[in-house]
């Protein structure tokens, strides 16, 4: 009897139809037993276009409404037939080697396992005037990867998804423990905390590599920063505490945090407009370091302000059901 474990790749996606064909074709060249694409809400014409690719083992779900990546991921896992689910972001391309086979080998020797693959950001060759958020993301991701290597026990408490495989039964246990809710940031961290509570065995492996095609401009970065603040409030409600690195972002830690806390008392426009001007000016001047510093301050300001606003006015969300 074969001990080979089957692997279903699950790809939630929202309004990125151009990203999906090359990603599906890339996974179609791997040893994946199934590829599940979850269109998070109506995507007119997308299902027919994806089926026309002719990729074997492809399952396409089109949800009737947008539910967010965490709940779309659950829908994909429910449709998965594999012993293992490899949850991939729709902007993370698998590497030249068969990353699916590497994930399979890990799970064949690691019961109740979680394997976090390496996904370095494909940074622009030359800094552009509006790519500081991507450079900052790339720098912070590499810092997280070094921490996981230095302290393997920190992987789940700082889970950074995009190319993560999980024993399917274990994923379902995590849903039974605490069902997924809509989170527009930190949904991977929330899953990691549940898996940690279930005693999962996690490993980060730099050799299992993909490429993250991350792109954020200033406006998207500000929206993401607000989402991070709201997600911090959601995590606090669900877990009764904040992970240290999340608390550092929204609770005014360090000099930059204290500055952001002071600025947050001013009217929103009185802070956002000057920061936007500073961002645009440093971008035009090619001053990448100062531009990234503007990003860090803006993120602290926006995330902290959103977190405090949510704490003052939001109703409890911990009991919301999964999709």
FIFI-370719 format. One record per residue (C-alpha): residue number from 1; x, y, z. Coordinates in steps of 0.02 Angstrom, whole numbers, plus 32768, in hexadecimal, padded with zeros to 4 digits. Each point is the difference from the previous one (the first is absolute). Example, Ala and Ser with C-alpha at 12.3 -4.5 7.8 and 13.67 -1.06 7.14 Angstrom:
2
> nr; east; north; up
> 1; 8267; 7F1F; 8186
> 2; 8045; 80AC; 7FDF
***
This chain:
323
> nr; east; north; up
> 1; 8000; 8000; 8000
> 2; 8047; 80AA; 7FCE
> 3; 8026; 8083; 8086
> 4; 7FF7; 808A; 7F7E
> 5; 7F9B; 8093; 803F
> 6; 7F93; 805D; 7F85
> 7; 800B; 80BE; 7FF5
> 8; 7F78; 807C; 7FD1
> 9; 803A; 80B0; 7FD5
> 10; 7F80; 8081; 803B
> 11; 8007; 80AF; 7FB4
> 12; 7F83; 8083; 803E
> 13; 7FF6; 8095; 7F89
> 14; 7FA3; 80A5; 7FF9
> 15; 7FFD; 806F; 7F65
> 16; 80A7; 7FC6; 7FBB
> 17; 7FCA; 7F9D; 7F67
> 18; 809F; 802D; 7FA2
> 19; 806B; 7FAF; 8087
> 20; 7FA9; 7F59; 7FFD
> 21; 8028; 7FB2; 7F55
> 22; 80BF; 7FFF; 8015
> 23; 7FEE; 7FC8; 80B4
> 24; 7F8B; 7F70; 7FD5
> 25; 8070; 7FCB; 7F70
> 26; 8098; 8003; 8071
> 27; 7FAB; 7F91; 8081
> 28; 7FC1; 7F93; 7F72
> 29; 80B6; 7FD5; 7FDB
> 30; 801A; 7FC3; 80B2
> 31; 7FCF; 7F5B; 8050
> 32; 7F64; 804C; 8052
> 33; 7F71; 7F84; 8007
> 34; 7F7F; 808C; 7FFB
> 35; 7FFE; 80BC; 7FE4
> 36; 7F6E; 805B; 8052
> 37; 7FE4; 80B5; 7FCB
> 38; 7F83; 8060; 806B
> 39; 7FBC; 809C; 7FAE
> 40; 7FCE; 8069; 8095
> 41; 7F5C; 8046; 7FC0
> 42; 7FB9; 8011; 7F50
> 43; 8083; 800D; 7F76
> 44; 7F9F; 8008; 7F5B
> 45; 8050; 7F97; 7F79
> 46; 8090; 7FC5; 806E
> 47; 7FC6; 7F4C; 8015
> 48; 7FF4; 7FE0; 7F45
> 49; 80A7; 8056; 7FE1
> 50; 8058; 7F96; 8082
> 51; 7FB2; 7F5E; 7FC3
> 52; 803A; 802C; 7F50
> 53; 80B4; 7FF1; 803E
> 54; 7FEA; 7F44; 7FF7
> 55; 8060; 7FDF; 80A0
> 56; 7FDF; 7F54; 8048
> 57; 7FC8; 7FE5; 80B4
> 58; 7FB6; 80B0; 800A
> 59; 7F6A; 8026; 806F
> 60; 7FB4; 80AF; 7FF7
> 61; 7F8A; 8048; 8083
> 62; 7FA9; 80A7; 7FE6
> 63; 7FB5; 803D; 80A3
> 64; 7F5B; 805F; 7FF5
> 65; 8048; 8091; 8063
> 66; 80A7; 8043; 803C
> 67; 8026; 7FB6; 80AC
> 68; 80B9; 8029; 8017
> 69; 8099; 7F95; 7FEB
> 70; 7FF1; 7F9E; 80A3
> 71; 7F50; 7FC2; 7FDC
> 72; 8025; 7FE6; 7F47
> 73; 8092; 7F93; 8036
> 74; 7F8A; 7F98; 806B
> 75; 7F8E; 7FE7; 7F69
> 76; 8097; 7FC3; 7F9E
> 77; 8034; 7F86; 8088
> 78; 7F4F; 7FBC; 8008
> 79; 800D; 7FD9; 7F46
> 80; 80B0; 7FB7; 800F
> 81; 8017; 7F44; 7FED
> 82; 80B7; 7FFA; 8034
> 83; 804B; 7FC3; 80A2
> 84; 805F; 80A5; 8002
> 85; 7FCA; 80AF; 7FCC
> 86; 8082; 8077; 7FBA
> 87; 7FB3; 80AC; 8015
> 88; 804B; 8078; 7F7F
> 89; 7FE1; 80B9; 7FE8
> 90; 7FCF; 8034; 7F51
> 91; 809D; 806B; 7FF0
> 92; 807D; 7F7A; 8036
> 93; 804B; 7F9C; 7F70
> 94; 8047; 7F53; 8025
> 95; 80BB; 7FEF; 7FE1
> 96; 8053; 7FA1; 7F73
> 97; 8011; 7F63; 806B
> 98; 7F65; 7F9E; 802C
> 99; 7FD0; 8058; 80A1
> 100; 7F66; 7F91; 8011
> 101; 806D; 7F65; 8009
> 102; 806B; 8052; 8088
> 103; 7F64; 8025; 8066
> 104; 7FC4; 7F4D; 7FE5
> 105; 80A5; 7FB7; 8040
> 106; 7FF6; 8069; 809E
> 107; 7F51; 7FC4; 802A
> 108; 802B; 7F4A; 7FDE
> 109; 8079; 8007; 8092
> 110; 7FAC; 8084; 806F
> 111; 7F55; 7FD6; 804A
> 112; 7F96; 8099; 8026
> 113; 807C; 8069; 7FA2
> 114; 8007; 80B1; 7FBA
> 115; 8086; 802C; 7F80
> 116; 8020; 80B8; 7FDB
> 117; 8057; 8018; 7F59
> 118; 8073; 8091; 7FD8
> 119; 7FB6; 8088; 7F90
> 120; 807A; 808F; 7FE3
> 121; 7FB8; 809B; 7FAF
> 122; 802B; 8024; 7F4B
> 123; 8039; 80B4; 801C
> 124; 8012; 807B; 7F6F
> 125; 80B1; 800A; 7FBD
> 126; 8001; 80BC; 801F
> 127; 7F9B; 8059; 8088
> 128; 7F68; 8057; 7FB7
> 129; 7FA4; 8096; 8048
> 130; 7F6F; 7F98; 8042
> 131; 8048; 7F58; 8032
> 132; 803F; 8024; 80B1
> 133; 7F74; 7F94; 804B
> 134; 803F; 7F6B; 7F9C
> 135; 80B5; 801F; 8035
> 136; 7FCA; 8010; 80B5
> 137; 7F99; 7F60; 7FF4
> 138; 8094; 7FA3; 7FB5
> 139; 8075; 803B; 808A
> 140; 7F87; 7FD1; 808A
> 141; 7FDD; 7F56; 7FB3
> 142; 80BA; 7FD6; 7FFC
> 143; 800C; 8033; 80B7
> 144; 7F72; 7F8A; 802B
> 145; 8054; 7F73; 7FA0
> 146; 80A0; 8018; 8064
> 147; 7F9D; 7FFA; 80A3
> 148; 7FAB; 7F5E; 7FCD
> 149; 80A9; 7FB3; 7FDA
> 150; 804A; 803B; 80A5
> 151; 7F67; 7FCB; 8064
> 152; 7F95; 7F79; 7FAD
> 153; 7F85; 800D; 808F
> 154; 7FD0; 80AE; 7FC3
> 155; 7FBE; 7FC8; 7F56
> 156; 7F49; 7FE9; 802E
> 157; 7FF9; 8097; 8074
> 158; 8036; 806B; 7F6D
> 159; 7FB7; 7F9C; 7F70
> 160; 8016; 8058; 7F5A
> 161; 7F9C; 7FA6; 7F7C
> 162; 800E; 7FFA; 7F44
> 163; 8051; 7F57; 7FEA
> 164; 7FCF; 7F98; 8099
> 165; 7FCD; 7F49; 8003
> 166; 7F99; 7FB5; 808C
> 167; 7FC1; 7F51; 8025
> 168; 7F4B; 800B; 7FC5
> 169; 7FBA; 7FAE; 809C
> 170; 8063; 8079; 806B
> 171; 7FBA; 8094; 7FA0
> 172; 7F51; 7FC1; 8020
> 173; 8028; 7FEC; 80B9
> 174; 8034; 80B7; 8002
> 175; 7F57; 802F; 7FB7
> 176; 7FA7; 7F97; 8084
> 177; 8067; 8054; 8088
> 178; 7FD8; 80B1; 7FC9
> 179; 7FA9; 801E; 7F59
> 180; 804C; 807A; 7F84
> 181; 7FB4; 80AD; 7FF6
> 182; 8019; 8085; 7F7E
> 183; 80A6; 8057; 801F
> 184; 804B; 8072; 7F7E
> 185; 80AC; 7FEC; 804F
> 186; 8053; 7F87; 807C
> 187; 7F92; 7F6E; 7FCA
> 188; 80A0; 7F97; 7FF1
> 189; 8035; 8030; 80B0
> 190; 7F55; 7FD2; 8043
> 191; 800E; 7F55; 7FAE
> 192; 80B0; 7FEC; 8046
> 193; 7FC5; 8023; 80B1
> 194; 7F79; 7F7B; 7FEF
> 195; 807C; 7F81; 7FBB
> 196; 8079; 802A; 808D
> 197; 7F78; 7FDD; 807F
> 198; 7FE1; 7F58; 7FAE
> 199; 80B7; 7FCF; 8013
> 200; 802D; 8002; 7F47
> 201; 80B3; 7FE1; 7FC9
> 202; 803A; 8092; 7F94
> 203; 809D; 801E; 7F9A
> 204; 803E; 808A; 7F90
> 205; 8067; 7FC0; 7F6E
> 206; 8060; 807C; 7F95
> 207; 8024; 7F7B; 7F7D
> 208; 7F46; 7FEE; 7FD6
> 209; 7FFB; 80A3; 7FA0
> 210; 7F7E; 8063; 7FA0
> 211; 7FFF; 80B5; 7FC6
> 212; 7F8C; 8084; 8047
> 213; 7FC6; 807C; 7F7C
> 214; 7FD1; 807F; 8084
> 215; 7FCD; 80AD; 7FC4
> 216; 7FBD; 808C; 806C
> 217; 7FF9; 80B9; 7FDC
> 218; 7FE1; 8088; 8081
> 219; 7F42; 8001; 7FF9
> 220; 7FF4; 7F42; 8011
> 221; 8080; 8007; 808C
> 222; 7F94; 807A; 8064
> 223; 7F68; 7F8F; 7FE9
> 224; 8066; 7F6A; 8036
> 225; 803E; 805F; 809A
> 226; 7F4C; 8021; 8034
> 227; 7FD8; 7F48; 7FE5
> 228; 8092; 7FD2; 8072
> 229; 7FB9; 806D; 808A
> 230; 7F54; 7FB2; 7FF4
> 231; 804C; 7F52; 7FFA
> 232; 8060; 8026; 80A0
> 233; 7F5A; 8025; 8055
> 234; 7FB6; 7F5E; 7FBD
> 235; 8095; 7F9B; 803E
> 236; 7FF2; 804E; 80AB
> 237; 7F47; 7FD4; 800A
> 238; 801D; 7F4D; 7FC7
> 239; 8099; 7FDB; 806A
> 240; 7FF4; 8078; 8093
> 241; 80AE; 8040; 7FD9
> 242; 806A; 8043; 7F73
> 243; 809D; 7FAC; 7FBE
> 244; 8097; 806B; 802C
> 245; 8025; 8038; 7F4F
> 246; 7F4A; 8034; 7FE2
> 247; 7FF9; 805F; 80A4
> 248; 80A0; 805B; 7FD1
> 249; 7FAA; 8041; 7F63
> 250; 7F5F; 8041; 804C
> 251; 802A; 802D; 80B3
> 252; 8084; 8087; 7FEC
> 253; 80A0; 7F9E; 8025
> 254; 80A6; 8057; 7FDF
> 255; 8025; 80B3; 7FCB
> 256; 7FA6; 7FEF; 7F5A
> 257; 7F68; 7FB6; 8056
> 258; 7FF9; 8091; 807B
> 259; 800D; 807C; 7F71
> 260; 7F73; 7FA7; 7FA5
> 261; 7F99; 8003; 80A0
> 262; 8015; 80BD; 800C
> 263; 7FD6; 801A; 7F48
> 264; 7F65; 7F94; 8012
> 265; 7FB1; 8085; 806E
> 266; 7FFE; 807A; 7F6E
> 267; 7F76; 7FFF; 7F7C
> 268; 8017; 7F76; 7F80
> 269; 801F; 8075; 7F6D
> 270; 807E; 8064; 8065
> 271; 8070; 7F66; 8008
> 272; 7FD8; 7F9D; 7F62
> 273; 801C; 8092; 7F89
> 274; 80AF; 802F; 8040
> 275; 8035; 7F4A; 8002
> 276; 7FC2; 7FE9; 7F4E
> 277; 8061; 809B; 7FC9
> 278; 809D; 7FBE; 8057
> 279; 7FEA; 7F56; 7FAF
> 280; 7FEB; 8048; 7F51
> 281; 8092; 8079; 8015
> 282; 807B; 7F7D; 8041
> 283; 7FC8; 7F8D; 7F73
> 284; 8023; 8081; 7F7A
> 285; 80AA; 8024; 804E
> 286; 802B; 7F46; 8004
> 287; 801C; 800A; 80BD
> 288; 7FD1; 7F4C; 8024
> 289; 8032; 7FFF; 80B8
> 290; 7F9C; 809A; 8031
> 291; 7F6E; 7FC4; 7F98
> 292; 7FFC; 7F5B; 805E
> 293; 8008; 8061; 80A4
> 294; 7F65; 8060; 7FCA
> 295; 7FAB; 7F59; 7FDE
> 296; 802A; 7FBC; 80AB
> 297; 7FC0; 809C; 8057
> 298; 7F60; 8004; 7F98
> 299; 7FE0; 7F49; 8025
> 300; 8013; 801A; 80BA
> 301; 7F8F; 8097; 7FF9
> 302; 7F75; 7FB3; 7F96
> 303; 8004; 7F54; 8051
> 304; 8003; 8047; 80B0
> 305; 7F74; 807A; 7FDE
> 306; 7F93; 7F78; 7FB2
> 307; 8024; 7F88; 8090
> 308; 7FD0; 807F; 8085
> 309; 7F63; 8032; 7FA1
> 310; 7FCC; 7F49; 7FF1
> 311; 801C; 7FE2; 80BA
> 312; 7F92; 8093; 802B
> 313; 7F6D; 7FD5; 7F91
> 314; 7FFF; 7F4F; 7FBB
> 315; 7F8D; 7F75; 8039
> 316; 804C; 7F57; 802E
> 317; 802B; 7F95; 7F67
> 318; 804A; 7F62; 804C
> 319; 7F63; 7F98; 7FEC
> 320; 7FE5; 8023; 7F47
> 321; 7FED; 7F5D; 7F9F
> 322; 806F; 7FC5; 7F73
> 323; 7FBD; 8002; 7F4F
***
